[in-house]
């Protein structure tokens, strides 16, 4: 054992001796740079030997050296201050986020305690809990519902919807428009009826996004019309969009759909749950707006929907609401489960600032993100009324577009070349899910009046290049300009304008 200890000591001492030599050399070098006494000795030795012109050069040499030393000292000072400030900012931000999380959890606990106290209060008074909630305004229902006081009804709002829809039959609007006509009608409706103005460059990706999946994310700076676009869409198709304002305290699906209160024996139904349930009766186009969806973590409260909406069969689009059935539960809640209808889309709006959470790859990969960073100037357009649209007909237009305008071989090759380049230079690849979305997005974009290369450009910028945000800045800094040159060389200068604009913005953030 002693032999091994001696061996190990001598072996590792080579590394540590070299390390200490580096540190010692660095320290000695810095000390020598700032050893003003040595400078003075050399000047003193030579001062009597200089001629008149040489003294001028000596003065200039000393001045230059002093400037260099001051610059080095200033750079060191600025670097240290910058690192200290950055560390302070990160610490402050982390502390604030932790504090917000703690406060949100306390609010959640207090709300539950309030429900428990209210249940105890009304039971002592001999009142019906739901009546008390509605009378004092403490209930969690989003709008007044008819409650007959039956304690066996735990979904009063949904039961009321059942009663309203008892003789309802889905309407066939006999739609016969094309996607190009529909997008033009929507644009003119928004301008003429709502005084909201959108260019085709925004509407084509929006419609193509509706075709790609059930979740669309509208992102950009405040005041550019993200929420109003989703609002206008609901007005246009004759079914007002349901607005679910996300709160920082949201942690799971119960905040989005509601939860069963064990004390009142009622299910606290939200507006979103009511919209989902209503949509299951008809074939209209329904929309739920998740306003400022990243005030809470999307992958927490919307996790079930992210998974459910990925299921290939809509028969599997089922969400659990309660653990066991009651005899008087709403007609469409079977064994405590509710089937998510296929005629419902979810449109989330996000703002990226210090008060919000970053949207993760899991969410972005399953959604279609659209950027809205500019406001369109008002323009004149013909008068256009709302158009009732069957969701089944809208989906048939999407399928027809895929058959009529499939992604061309050249387009596939172009995407393949970009994929190879991104893998080689940025170590990023995209999978089958994104390729499936691309094969839907591009045809629908073209059917709306756009060009294939424009659709590919937009899709790659939003779905693939977006992943660069998660890479180290130092890692990609030297690769950005060559990538821009590659795009200009292989596709034509300025053709891939969305990709180039994204890369240029990324450069500014470095």
C-alpha positions as CSV (number, residue, x, y, z in Angstrom):
1,X,0.0,0.0,0.0
2,X,2.9,2.4,0.7
3,X,4.3,1.8,-2.7
4,X,0.9,2.8,-4.3
5,X,0.7,6.0,-2.2
6,X,4.2,7.0,-3.3
7,X,3.4,6.2,-6.9
8,X,0.1,8.1,-6.8
9,X,1.7,11.1,-5.2
10,X,4.5,11.3,-7.8
11,X,2.0,10.7,-10.6
12,X,-0.6,13.4,-9.7
13,X,2.1,15.8,-8.6
14,X,3.1,16.3,-12.3
15,X,-0.4,17.7,-13.0
16,X,-0.6,19.9,-10.0
17,X,3.0,21.2,-10.3
18,X,2.2,22.2,-13.9
19,X,-1.1,23.8,-12.8
20,X,0.7,25.8,-10.1
21,X,3.4,26.8,-12.6
22,X,0.7,28.3,-14.9
23,X,-0.8,30.2,-12.0
24,X,2.6,31.3,-10.7
25,X,3.6,32.4,-14.2
26,X,0.4,34.4,-14.7
27,X,0.8,36.1,-11.4
28,X,4.5,36.9,-12.0
29,X,3.7,38.2,-15.5
30,X,1.0,40.6,-14.1
31,X,3.3,41.7,-11.3
32,X,6.1,42.4,-13.9
33,X,3.8,44.4,-16.1
34,X,2.9,46.7,-13.2
35,X,6.5,46.8,-11.7
36,X,7.0,50.6,-12.1
37,X,10.2,50.5,-10.1
38,X,12.0,48.5,-12.9
39,X,10.7,50.9,-15.5
40,X,12.2,53.8,-13.4
41,X,15.6,52.0,-13.1
42,X,15.9,51.5,-16.8
43,X,15.0,55.2,-17.5
44,X,17.5,56.3,-14.9
45,X,20.3,54.2,-16.5
46,X,19.8,55.6,-20.0
47,X,18.6,59.2,-19.3
48,X,22.0,60.8,-19.7
49,X,22.8,59.0,-23.0
50,X,19.8,60.2,-25.0
51,X,20.2,62.9,-27.6
52,X,17.6,65.6,-28.1
53,X,15.4,63.8,-30.8
54,X,15.8,60.5,-28.9
55,X,14.2,62.1,-25.8
56,X,11.1,62.8,-27.8
57,X,10.8,59.2,-28.9
58,X,11.5,58.1,-25.3
59,X,8.6,60.2,-24.1
60,X,6.3,58.9,-26.9
61,X,7.3,55.3,-26.1
62,X,6.6,55.8,-22.4
63,X,3.2,57.4,-23.2
64,X,2.2,54.5,-25.5
65,X,3.2,51.9,-22.9
66,X,1.2,53.8,-20.2
67,X,-1.8,53.8,-22.4
68,X,-1.6,50.1,-23.1
69,X,-1.3,49.4,-19.4
70,X,-4.3,51.6,-18.6
71,X,-6.3,49.9,-21.3
72,X,-5.4,46.4,-20.0
73,X,-6.3,47.5,-16.4
74,X,-9.6,49.0,-17.7
75,X,-10.5,45.8,-19.6
76,X,-9.8,43.7,-16.5
77,X,-11.9,46.0,-14.4
78,X,-14.8,46.0,-16.8
79,X,-14.7,42.2,-17.2
80,X,-14.8,41.7,-13.5
81,X,-17.7,44.2,-13.0
82,X,-19.7,42.6,-15.9
83,X,-19.3,39.1,-14.5
84,X,-20.3,40.3,-11.0
85,X,-23.3,42.2,-12.4
86,X,-24.4,39.1,-14.5
87,X,-24.1,36.9,-11.4
88,X,-26.1,39.4,-9.4
89,X,-28.9,39.6,-12.1
90,X,-29.2,35.8,-12.3
91,X,-29.3,35.4,-8.6
92,X,-32.0,38.1,-8.3
93,X,-34.1,36.6,-11.1
94,X,-33.9,33.1,-9.6
95,X,-34.8,34.5,-6.1
96,X,-37.8,36.4,-7.6
97,X,-39.0,33.3,-9.5
98,X,-38.7,31.2,-6.4
99,X,-40.6,33.8,-4.4
100,X,-43.4,34.0,-7.1
101,X,-43.7,30.2,-7.0
102,X,-44.0,30.2,-3.2
103,X,-46.6,33.0,-3.3
104,X,-48.6,31.2,-6.0
105,X,-48.6,28.0,-3.9
106,X,-49.7,29.9,-0.8
107,X,-52.6,31.5,-2.8
108,X,-53.6,28.1,-4.1
109,X,-53.7,26.7,-0.5
110,X,-55.6,29.7,0.8
111,X,-58.3,29.3,-2.0
112,X,-58.7,25.7,-1.0
113,X,-59.0,26.6,2.7
114,X,-61.6,29.2,1.8
115,X,-63.7,26.5,0.1
116,X,-63.4,24.3,3.1
117,X,-64.4,27.1,5.5
118,X,-67.3,28.1,3.3
119,X,-68.5,24.5,3.2
120,X,-68.4,24.3,7.0
121,X,-70.2,27.6,7.2
122,X,-73.1,26.7,5.0
123,X,-73.5,23.3,6.5
124,X,-73.9,24.9,9.9
125,X,-76.5,27.3,8.6
126,X,-78.4,24.4,6.8
127,X,-78.0,26.1,3.4
128,X,-77.2,24.6,0.0
129,X,-73.5,25.2,-0.7
130,X,-74.0,26.0,-4.3
131,X,-76.7,28.6,-3.5
132,X,-74.5,30.2,-0.9
133,X,-71.6,30.4,-3.4
134,X,-73.7,32.1,-6.0
135,X,-75.4,34.5,-3.6
136,X,-72.1,35.7,-2.1
137,X,-70.1,35.6,-5.3
138,X,-67.6,33.1,-3.9
139,X,-68.2,30.3,-6.3
140,X,-65.7,29.4,-9.1
141,X,-68.3,29.0,-11.8
142,X,-67.7,31.5,-14.7
143,X,-71.3,32.3,-15.3
144,X,-74.7,31.8,-13.6
145,X,-76.3,28.4,-14.0
146,X,-79.6,27.0,-13.1
147,X,-79.2,25.0,-9.9
148,X,-82.3,23.3,-8.6
149,X,-80.7,22.4,-5.3
150,X,-80.3,18.7,-6.1
151,X,-77.3,17.5,-4.2
152,X,-76.9,14.6,-6.6
153,X,-75.9,17.1,-9.5
154,X,-72.2,17.9,-9.3
155,X,-71.9,19.4,-12.8
156,X,-74.8,22.0,-12.7
157,X,-73.5,24.1,-15.7
158,X,-72.9,21.0,-17.9
159,X,-76.3,19.6,-16.9
160,X,-77.9,22.9,-18.0
161,X,-76.1,22.6,-21.4
162,X,-77.6,19.1,-21.7
163,X,-81.1,20.5,-21.1
164,X,-80.5,23.3,-23.7
165,X,-79.3,20.8,-26.3
166,X,-81.8,18.1,-25.7
167,X,-83.4,18.6,-29.1
168,X,-80.4,20.0,-30.9
169,X,-79.2,18.7,-34.2
170,X,-75.8,19.7,-35.8
171,X,-76.3,22.1,-38.7
172,X,-74.9,21.5,-42.2
173,X,-74.1,24.9,-43.6
174,X,-73.5,23.5,-47.1
175,X,-70.2,25.3,-47.4
176,X,-68.7,25.5,-50.9
177,X,-65.8,28.0,-50.6
178,X,-62.1,27.4,-51.2
179,X,-59.3,28.1,-48.7
180,X,-58.2,31.1,-50.8
181,X,-61.8,32.5,-50.7
182,X,-62.1,31.8,-47.0
183,X,-58.9,33.6,-46.1
184,X,-60.0,36.6,-48.2
185,X,-63.4,36.7,-46.6
186,X,-61.8,36.6,-43.1
187,X,-59.5,39.4,-44.0
188,X,-62.3,41.6,-45.2
189,X,-64.6,40.7,-42.3
190,X,-61.9,41.7,-39.8
191,X,-61.3,45.0,-41.6
192,X,-64.9,45.9,-42.3
193,X,-66.7,44.7,-39.2
194,X,-64.1,44.7,-36.4
195,X,-61.6,47.3,-37.8
196,X,-58.8,44.8,-37.3
197,X,-56.3,44.6,-40.1
198,X,-54.2,41.6,-41.1
199,X,-52.0,41.0,-44.1
200,X,-52.0,37.7,-46.0
201,X,-48.4,37.1,-44.7
202,X,-50.0,36.6,-41.3
203,X,-53.2,34.9,-42.3
204,X,-51.7,32.2,-44.5
205,X,-49.5,30.8,-41.7
206,X,-52.5,31.1,-39.3
207,X,-54.7,28.9,-41.6
208,X,-51.8,26.5,-42.3
209,X,-51.3,26.3,-38.5
210,X,-54.9,25.3,-38.0
211,X,-54.4,22.5,-40.4
212,X,-51.2,21.3,-38.7
213,X,-52.7,20.6,-35.3
214,X,-55.1,21.8,-32.6
215,X,-52.6,24.1,-30.8
216,X,-51.4,27.4,-32.3
217,X,-49.1,29.8,-30.4
218,X,-49.2,33.5,-31.3
219,X,-46.0,35.2,-30.0
220,X,-44.5,38.7,-30.4
221,X,-44.4,42.1,-28.7
222,X,-47.4,43.5,-26.9
223,X,-50.0,45.4,-28.8
224,X,-49.6,43.8,-32.2
225,X,-53.0,42.0,-32.3
226,X,-52.3,38.5,-31.1
227,X,-55.4,38.0,-28.9
228,X,-57.5,40.1,-31.3
229,X,-56.6,37.7,-34.2
230,X,-58.0,34.7,-32.3
231,X,-61.0,36.8,-31.2
232,X,-61.7,37.9,-34.8
233,X,-61.5,34.3,-35.9
234,X,-64.2,33.3,-33.5
235,X,-66.5,36.1,-34.6
236,X,-65.9,35.2,-38.2
237,X,-67.0,31.6,-37.9
238,X,-70.0,32.4,-35.8
239,X,-68.8,30.9,-32.5
240,X,-67.3,33.5,-30.2
241,X,-63.9,32.4,-28.9
242,X,-63.8,31.3,-25.2
243,X,-61.1,33.3,-23.4
244,X,-59.2,31.4,-20.6
245,X,-57.0,33.9,-18.9
246,X,-54.0,31.9,-17.6
247,X,-52.9,32.8,-14.0
248,X,-49.4,32.3,-12.5
249,X,-50.8,29.9,-10.0
250,X,-51.9,27.3,-12.5
251,X,-50.2,24.0,-11.9
252,X,-52.3,21.2,-13.4
253,X,-55.3,20.6,-15.5
254,X,-57.7,21.3,-12.6
255,X,-56.9,25.0,-13.0
256,X,-57.8,24.8,-16.7
257,X,-60.9,22.5,-16.5
258,X,-62.0,22.8,-12.8
259,X,-62.0,20.4,-9.9
260,X,-64.3,18.5,-7.6
261,X,-64.8,20.2,-4.2
262,X,-65.1,17.4,-1.6
263,X,-66.9,19.7,0.8
264,X,-69.5,21.3,-1.4
265,X,-69.8,18.1,-3.5
266,X,-69.8,20.2,-6.6
267,X,-67.4,20.4,-9.5
268,X,-66.0,23.9,-9.9
269,X,-66.6,24.2,-13.7
270,X,-64.6,26.7,-15.7
271,X,-65.5,28.5,-18.9
272,X,-63.0,26.3,-20.8
273,X,-64.8,23.1,-19.6
274,X,-68.1,24.6,-20.7
275,X,-66.8,25.4,-24.2
276,X,-65.3,21.9,-24.6
277,X,-68.6,20.3,-23.6
278,X,-70.7,22.6,-25.8
279,X,-68.4,21.9,-28.8
280,X,-69.1,18.2,-28.5
281,X,-72.7,18.7,-29.6
282,X,-72.2,20.4,-33.0
283,X,-70.0,20.6,-36.1
284,X,-69.1,24.3,-35.8
285,X,-65.6,25.6,-35.4
286,X,-64.9,26.4,-31.7
287,X,-61.8,28.2,-30.2
288,X,-60.4,28.5,-26.7
289,X,-57.9,31.3,-26.3
290,X,-55.2,30.7,-23.7
291,X,-54.4,34.3,-23.0
292,X,-50.8,34.9,-21.9
293,X,-50.4,31.1,-21.7
294,X,-46.8,31.3,-20.4
295,X,-47.6,33.1,-17.2
296,X,-47.6,29.6,-15.8
297,X,-45.8,26.5,-17.1
298,X,-47.7,25.3,-20.1
299,X,-46.3,21.8,-19.8
300,X,-47.9,21.6,-16.3
301,X,-51.5,22.7,-16.7
302,X,-51.9,21.7,-20.4
303,X,-49.9,18.5,-20.2
304,X,-52.9,16.1,-20.6
305,X,-54.0,18.0,-23.7
306,X,-50.5,18.0,-25.2
307,X,-50.5,14.2,-25.0
308,X,-54.2,13.6,-25.8
309,X,-54.1,15.7,-29.0
310,X,-51.2,13.6,-30.3
311,X,-53.2,10.4,-30.3
312,X,-53.8,9.2,-33.9
313,X,-57.4,8.2,-33.2
314,X,-59.9,10.8,-31.9
315,X,-61.6,8.0,-30.0
316,X,-58.6,8.3,-27.7
317,X,-59.0,12.0,-27.1
318,X,-60.4,11.4,-23.6
319,X,-59.6,13.4,-20.4
320,X,-60.4,12.3,-16.8
321,X,-62.5,14.7,-14.8
322,X,-63.6,12.7,-11.7
323,X,-62.6,9.3,-10.4
324,X,-66.1,7.7,-10.3
325,X,-69.4,8.3,-12.0
326,X,-72.6,9.6,-10.4
327,X,-76.1,8.8,-11.7
328,X,-77.0,12.4,-12.6
329,X,-73.7,13.3,-14.3
330,X,-73.9,15.1,-17.7
331,X,-74.8,12.8,-20.7
332,X,-71.4,13.1,-22.3
333,X,-69.3,12.4,-19.2
334,X,-69.0,8.7,-19.3
335,X,-67.5,7.0,-16.2
336,X,-66.0,10.3,-15.1
337,X,-64.3,10.9,-18.5
338,X,-65.0,13.5,-21.2
339,X,-64.2,13.0,-24.9
340,X,-62.4,16.1,-26.4
341,X,-64.2,17.1,-29.6
342,X,-62.3,17.4,-32.9
343,X,-63.9,20.7,-33.9
344,X,-62.1,22.6,-31.1
345,X,-58.8,24.6,-31.6
346,X,-56.6,26.1,-28.8
347,X,-54.9,29.4,-29.6
348,X,-52.3,30.5,-27.0
349,X,-50.8,34.0,-26.8
350,X,-47.4,34.6,-25.2
351,X,-45.2,37.5,-24.3
352,X,-41.5,36.9,-23.5
353,X,-40.4,38.9,-20.5
354,X,-39.2,38.5,-17.0
355,X,-42.7,37.7,-15.6
356,X,-43.2,34.7,-17.9
357,X,-41.8,31.2,-18.2
358,X,-40.0,30.0,-21.3
359,X,-42.1,27.7,-23.5
360,X,-40.3,24.4,-23.7
361,X,-39.5,22.3,-26.8
362,X,-42.2,19.8,-25.8
363,X,-44.8,22.4,-26.3
364,X,-43.3,24.1,-29.4
365,X,-42.9,20.7,-31.1
366,X,-46.6,19.9,-30.7
367,X,-47.8,23.4,-31.6
368,X,-47.5,25.8,-34.6
369,X,-45.8,29.0,-33.4
370,X,-46.6,32.2,-35.4
371,X,-44.8,35.5,-34.9
372,X,-46.7,38.8,-34.9
373,X,-44.3,41.7,-34.4
374,X,-45.8,44.4,-36.6
375,X,-49.1,46.2,-36.9
376,X,-50.8,46.4,-40.3
377,X,-51.8,49.8,-41.4
378,X,-55.6,50.2,-42.0
379,X,-56.8,49.5,-45.5
380,X,-60.1,49.6,-47.3
381,X,-61.9,46.3,-48.1
382,X,-65.3,45.2,-49.2
383,X,-68.1,44.6,-46.6
384,X,-68.1,41.0,-45.4
385,X,-70.4,39.3,-43.0
386,X,-69.5,36.4,-40.7
387,X,-69.5,32.9,-42.3
388,X,-70.8,29.8,-40.5
389,X,-68.3,27.1,-41.1
390,X,-68.6,23.3,-40.5
391,X,-65.4,22.0,-38.9
392,X,-65.7,18.9,-41.0
393,X,-65.8,20.9,-44.2
394,X,-62.8,23.0,-43.1
395,X,-60.8,19.8,-42.4
396,X,-61.8,18.4,-45.8
397,X,-60.3,21.6,-47.4
398,X,-57.1,20.8,-45.5
399,X,-57.0,17.2,-46.8
400,X,-57.8,18.4,-50.3
401,X,-54.9,20.8,-50.2
402,X,-52.5,18.0,-49.2
403,X,-53.6,16.0,-52.2
404,X,-53.6,18.9,-54.7
405,X,-50.5,20.8,-53.5
406,X,-48.2,18.1,-52.0
407,X,-44.6,19.2,-51.1
408,X,-42.6,18.9,-54.3
409,X,-39.5,16.7,-54.7
410,X,-37.5,19.9,-55.0
411,X,-39.0,21.2,-51.8
412,X,-38.2,17.9,-50.0
413,X,-34.6,18.1,-51.3
414,X,-34.3,21.7,-50.1
415,X,-35.5,20.7,-46.6
416,X,-33.2,17.7,-46.6
417,X,-30.2,19.9,-47.5
418,X,-31.0,22.4,-44.7
419,X,-31.5,19.5,-42.3
420,X,-28.0,18.2,-43.2
421,X,-26.5,21.6,-42.8
422,X,-28.1,22.2,-39.4
423,X,-27.1,18.8,-38.1
424,X,-23.5,19.3,-39.3
425,X,-23.0,22.8,-38.0
426,X,-25.4,23.2,-35.1
427,X,-26.0,19.6,-34.0
428,X,-29.7,20.0,-34.2
429,X,-32.1,17.5,-35.9
430,X,-35.9,17.4,-36.3
431,X,-38.0,14.2,-36.2
432,X,-41.0,12.7,-37.8
433,X,-43.5,14.9,-36.0
434,X,-42.1,18.1,-37.6
435,X,-41.9,16.5,-41.0
436,X,-45.6,15.5,-40.8
437,X,-46.5,19.0,-39.9
438,X,-44.4,20.4,-42.7
439,X,-46.2,18.1,-45.2
440,X,-49.5,19.7,-44.1
441,X,-48.4,23.2,-43.5
442,X,-46.9,23.8,-47.0
443,X,-49.9,22.5,-49.1
444,X,-52.4,24.5,-47.0
445,X,-50.2,27.6,-47.3
446,X,-50.1,27.2,-51.1
447,X,-53.9,26.6,-51.2
448,X,-54.3,29.9,-49.4
449,X,-52.5,31.7,-52.2
450,X,-48.9,31.5,-51.1
451,X,-45.8,30.0,-52.7
452,X,-44.1,26.7,-51.7
453,X,-40.7,28.3,-50.9
454,X,-42.4,30.9,-48.7
455,X,-44.1,28.2,-46.7
456,X,-40.9,26.2,-46.3
457,X,-39.0,29.4,-45.3
458,X,-41.6,30.3,-42.7
459,X,-41.9,26.8,-41.3
460,X,-38.2,26.3,-40.9
461,X,-37.7,29.6,-39.3
462,X,-40.4,29.0,-36.7
463,X,-40.1,25.3,-36.1
464,X,-36.4,24.5,-36.6
465,X,-34.2,27.6,-36.3
466,X,-36.2,28.5,-33.1
467,X,-34.2,25.6,-31.4
468,X,-31.1,27.8,-31.7
469,X,-32.4,29.8,-28.7
470,X,-31.5,27.0,-26.5
471,X,-27.9,26.7,-27.8
472,X,-24.9,28.4,-26.2
473,X,-24.3,31.8,-27.9
474,X,-20.5,31.1,-28.0
475,X,-21.2,27.8,-29.8
476,X,-23.2,29.2,-32.7
477,X,-21.7,32.8,-33.0
478,X,-19.2,31.9,-35.7
479,X,-21.7,29.8,-37.6
480,X,-24.5,32.4,-38.2
481,X,-22.9,34.4,-41.1
482,X,-21.8,31.2,-43.0
483,X,-25.4,29.9,-42.6
484,X,-26.9,33.1,-44.0
485,X,-24.4,32.9,-47.0
486,X,-25.4,29.3,-47.5
487,X,-29.1,30.2,-47.7
488,X,-28.5,33.1,-50.1
489,X,-26.3,31.0,-52.3
490,X,-28.5,27.9,-52.5
491,X,-32.0,29.5,-52.6
492,X,-31.3,33.0,-54.1
493,X,-30.4,36.2,-52.3
494,X,-33.1,37.2,-49.9
495,X,-35.5,34.3,-50.8
496,X,-35.3,32.7,-47.4
497,X,-36.2,36.0,-45.8
498,X,-37.8,34.6,-42.6
499,X,-34.9,32.4,-41.8
500,X,-32.4,35.2,-42.6
501,X,-34.4,37.7,-40.5
502,X,-34.4,35.2,-37.5
503,X,-30.6,34.7,-37.9
504,X,-30.0,38.4,-38.1
505,X,-32.0,39.0,-34.9
506,X,-30.0,36.2,-33.2
507,X,-26.8,38.0,-34.1
508,X,-28.0,41.2,-32.5
509,X,-28.6,39.3,-29.2
510,X,-25.1,38.1,-29.0
